[in-house]
Amino acid sequence: MNRSETHIVTEFVLLGFPGCWEIQIFLFSLFLVVYALTLVGNGAIICAVKWDPRLYTPMYFLLGNFAFLEIWYVSSTVPNMLVNILSKTKAISFSGCFLQFYFFFSLGTAECLFLAVMAYDRYQAVCHPLHYPIIMTQRLCGTLVSLCWLIGFLGYPIPIFFISQLPFCGPNIIDHFLCDMDPLMALSCAPAPITEFIFYTQSSLVLFFTLMYILRSYTLLLRAVFQIPSTAGRRKAFSTCGSHLTVVSLFYGTVMVMYVSPTYGISALMQKILTLVYSIMTPFLNPLIYSLRNKDMKLALRNVLFGRRISQNS
């Protein structure tokens, strides 16, 4: 079948969240504030890591890059969602929809890889403290960060390209606030089980392997923490590791429900809420989670946000 004869959909309609105009204005204001605070919070972490000499360590280097990733991750969905809330047509172009689909999944994959790399860093710091400066060199950190970005963005072009070549004859209404896999496949006029299988297999492998590695790293790490003789040392290790585990639990918990477990019994509204948690709330909460339990980061953020002079001797 010729694609030019069957592909008559030139745009999609993103229904977003239901409700009257007053509710839409409330949601617009809420998401706008959350988005602005997300940019400010993660931007402050990037500036703190760059400007405060006390944070010139592998852990904070990775955290700064992770904050940079979070800014792009939340920006792949929220600006378009804000425009759609106020729009009467709520339309997104065909190419715009698949571009959002690509960036959303690529950045999400990069986030999984970053969380695994950060777990590796914490494992080395706690379990091999004497060899840590030798292992986690600036070169290795740069290589790991580059691999996270490359693997994230090189993993999905081919599957998403094949999905975009499927015939979309109509209807073109997506009951979501972003272009996601399940709604797009539901609108296709022709089944594509192989493409769908490859896409979900790839996504599941990324999720499972990174999650299994993170859990293994923290199992070994916690075992080492309990062997630390000093109470202060154990408290500090629990503080930095607890922050990371909180982020991992929040992100992976909702993502696994959406993309690994069957979603047939989950309502469209609940799918939107779950997507909100890992795509918007997690980037918003990350600066709070990482700063509230970390004295060095808390002090550096005060210096950045309130303009206090950084003391290099402290």
C-alpha positions in Angstrom: 0.0 0.0 0.0 1.4 3.4 -1.0 2.0 5.6 2.1 1.1 8.7 0.1 -2.4 7.3 -0.5 -3.1 6.3 3.1 -1.3 8.9 5.1 -3.9 11.7 5.2 -3.3 12.8 8.8 -1.3 16.0 8.9 -1.8 16.9 12.5 -2.9 15.3 15.8 -5.1 16.7 18.5 -3.8 16.3 22.1 -6.8 16.4 24.4 -4.8 17.0 27.5 -6.7 17.2 30.8 -10.5 17.5 30.9 -12.3 20.3 32.5 -14.0 23.7 32.1 -12.1 26.9 31.2 -11.5 27.8 34.9 -9.9 24.4 35.5 -7.7 24.8 32.3 -6.5 28.2 33.6 -5.7 26.7 37.0 -3.8 23.8 35.3 -1.9 26.3 33.1 -0.9 28.4 36.1 0.1 25.3 38.1 2.2 23.8 35.4 3.8 27.1 34.5 4.9 27.7 38.1 6.2 24.1 38.3 8.1 24.5 35.0 9.6 27.8 36.1 10.7 26.4 39.4 12.2 23.3 37.7 14.3 25.5 35.4 15.4 27.7 38.4 16.2 24.7 40.7 18.1 22.6 38.2 19.8 25.7 36.7 20.9 26.7 40.3 22.5 23.2 40.7 24.4 23.6 37.4 25.7 27.0 38.5 26.6 25.8 42.0 28.6 22.8 40.6 30.3 25.2 38.1 31.1 28.0 40.5 31.7 26.4 43.9 35.2 24.8 44.2 33.9 22.5 47.0 31.7 20.8 44.4 34.6 19.9 42.0 34.1 16.2 42.6 32.8 13.4 40.3 29.5 13.1 42.2 28.7 16.8 41.7 29.9 16.7 38.1 27.4 14.0 37.4 24.7 15.8 39.4 25.3 19.0 37.4 25.0 17.1 34.1 21.9 15.3 35.4 20.3 18.7 36.2 21.1 19.8 32.7 19.4 16.7 31.3 16.3 17.3 33.5 15.9 20.8 32.1 15.8 19.4 28.6 13.6 16.5 29.6 10.9 18.7 31.1 11.2 21.1 28.2 10.3 18.3 25.7 6.7 18.3 27.0 5.7 21.2 29.2 6.0 24.2 26.8 3.8 22.4 24.2 1.4 21.3 26.9 1.1 24.9 28.2 0.3 26.1 24.6 -2.3 23.4 24.1 -4.1 24.2 27.4 -4.8 27.7 26.1 -5.4 26.6 22.5 -8.8 26.0 21.1 -7.7 23.5 18.5 -5.1 21.7 20.7 -3.4 20.6 17.5 0.2 19.5 17.0 1.7 18.9 13.6 2.5 15.4 12.4 6.3 16.1 12.4 6.1 18.0 15.7 4.3 15.1 17.3 7.0 12.6 16.3 9.8 15.0 17.2 8.4 15.3 20.7 8.0 11.5 20.8 11.7 11.1 19.8 13.1 13.6 22.3 10.9 12.5 25.1 12.0 8.8 24.8 15.7 9.7 24.1 15.9 12.0 27.1 14.1 9.4 29.2 16.6 6.7 28.2 19.5 9.1 28.9 18.0 9.7 32.4 18.0 5.9 33.1 21.6 5.7 32.1 22.6 8.7 34.2 20.9 7.2 37.3 22.9 4.0 36.7 26.2 6.0 36.3 25.4 7.9 39.5 24.8 4.6 41.3 28.2 3.4 40.0 29.9 6.6 41.3 28.3 6.1 44.8 29.3 2.5 44.8 33.0 3.3 44.1 33.0 6.2 46.6 31.7 4.1 49.5 33.0 0.6 48.7 36.5 1.6 47.3 37.2 5.0 48.9 41.0 4.7 48.6 40.9 3.9 44.9 38.0 6.3 44.1 40.1 9.3 43.0 42.1 6.9 40.7 39.0 5.2 39.2 36.6 8.2 38.9 38.9 10.5 36.9 37.7 13.5 35.0 38.3 11.6 31.8 36.2 8.6 32.9 33.4 10.9 34.1 33.3 12.8 30.7 33.3 9.5 28.9 30.4 8.1 30.9 28.4 11.3 30.5 29.0 11.3 26.7 27.9 7.7 26.5 24.7 8.4 28.3 23.8 11.2 25.8 24.9 9.2 22.7 23.1 5.9 23.6 20.0 7.8 24.6 19.8 9.7 21.3 21.0 7.0 19.0 18.7 4.2 20.3 15.3 5.5 19.0 15.7 7.2 15.5 15.1 4.0 13.6 12.1 2.6 15.5 10.4 6.0 15.7 11.1 6.5 11.9 9.3 3.2 11.1 6.4 4.2 13.4 6.1 7.5 11.6 5.9 5.6 8.2 2.8 3.7 9.3 -0.5 4.8 7.6 -2.5 7.2 9.8 -5.9 7.5 8.1 -7.8 9.0 11.0 -9.1 9.7 13.6 -6.3 11.9 14.8 -7.3 12.5 18.4 -4.8 11.5 21.2 -6.3 11.4 24.7 -3.0 12.5 26.3 -1.0 15.7 26.8 2.0 14.4 24.8 2.7 12.1 21.8 3.3 8.6 23.4 3.7 5.1 22.0 0.3 3.6 22.9 -1.9 6.4 21.6 0.0 6.7 18.3 -0.1 2.9 17.7 -3.9 3.0 18.4 -4.4 5.6 15.7 -2.5 3.6 13.0 -4.6 2.1 10.3 -2.3 -0.9 9.9 -0.9 -3.2 12.7 2.8 -3.2 13.1 3.5 -5.9 15.7 7.2 -6.3 14.8 7.9 -2.5 15.2 5.9 -2.4 18.4 7.7 -5.5 19.7 11.1 -4.0 18.9 10.2 -0.7 20.5 8.9 -2.1 23.7 11.7 -4.7 24.0 14.3 -2.0 23.6 12.6 0.2 26.2 12.1 -2.7 28.7 15.7 -3.8 28.3 16.9 -0.3 29.1 14.7 -0.1 32.2 15.4 -3.5 33.5 19.2 -3.5 33.0 19.7 -0.1 34.5 17.4 -0.8 37.4 19.0 -4.1 38.1 22.4 -2.5 38.1 21.3 0.3 40.4 19.8 -2.3 42.8 22.9 -4.4 42.7 25.1 -1.4 43.3 23.1 -0.2 46.3 22.9 -3.7 47.8 26.7 -3.9 47.9 26.9 -0.2 48.9 24.5 -0.7 51.9 26.5 -3.7 53.0 29.6 -1.6 53.0 27.9 1.3 54.8 26.9 -0.9 57.8 30.6 -1.8 58.1 31.7 1.8 58.6 32.7 2.2 62.2 31.8 5.8 62.8 28.2 6.9 63.2 29.0 10.2 61.3 30.4 8.3 58.4 27.3 6.1 58.1 25.0 9.1 58.4 26.9 10.9 55.6 26.8 7.8 53.3 23.1 7.3 54.0 22.4 11.0 53.3 23.9 11.0 49.8 22.7 7.6 48.8 19.2 8.1 50.2 18.7 11.1 48.0 19.7 9.1 44.9 17.5 6.2 45.9 14.5 8.5 46.4 14.9 9.8 42.8 15.3 6.3 41.5 12.2 5.0 43.2 10.1 8.0 42.1 11.2 7.7 38.4 11.4 4.0 37.9 8.2 3.2 39.9 6.0 5.3 37.6 7.8 4.4 34.4 7.6 0.7 35.1 3.9 0.9 35.5 3.5 2.8 32.3 5.8 0.9 29.9 6.5 -2.5 31.4 3.3 -3.6 33.2 0.1 -4.0 31.1 -1.8 -0.7 30.9 -5.1 -2.0 29.6 -6.8 -1.7 33.0 -5.5 1.8 33.7 -7.7 4.7 32.8 -6.6 7.4 30.4 -6.6 10.0 33.3 -4.4 7.7 35.5 -2.0 7.3 32.6 -1.7 11.0 32.3 -1.1 11.4 36.1 1.6 8.7 36.0 3.3 10.4 33.1 3.1 13.7 34.9 5.0 12.2 37.9 8.0 10.9 36.0 8.2 13.5 33.3 7.4 16.7 35.2 7.3 16.1 39.0 10.6 14.2 39.1 12.6 17.0 37.4 10.8 19.5 39.7 11.6 17.5 42.9 15.2 16.6 42.1 16.8 19.9 43.2 14.9 19.7 46.5 15.7 16.0 47.1 19.5 16.5 46.4 19.8 19.7 48.3 17.8 19.1 51.4 19.9 16.2 52.5 23.3 17.5 51.4 25.0 20.2 53.4 27.6 21.1 50.7 25.0 21.4 48.0 22.6 23.4 50.3 25.4 25.9 51.1 26.4 26.2 47.4 22.8 26.8 46.4 22.4 29.5 49.0 25.5 31.2 47.5 24.1 30.9 44.0 20.5 32.0 44.8 21.2 34.7 47.3 24.5 36.0 45.9 26.7 35.2 48.9 30.4 35.1 48.3 31.8 31.6 48.1 34.7 31.0 50.5 37.2 28.8 48.8 38.9 28.0 52.2 35.9 26.5 53.9 
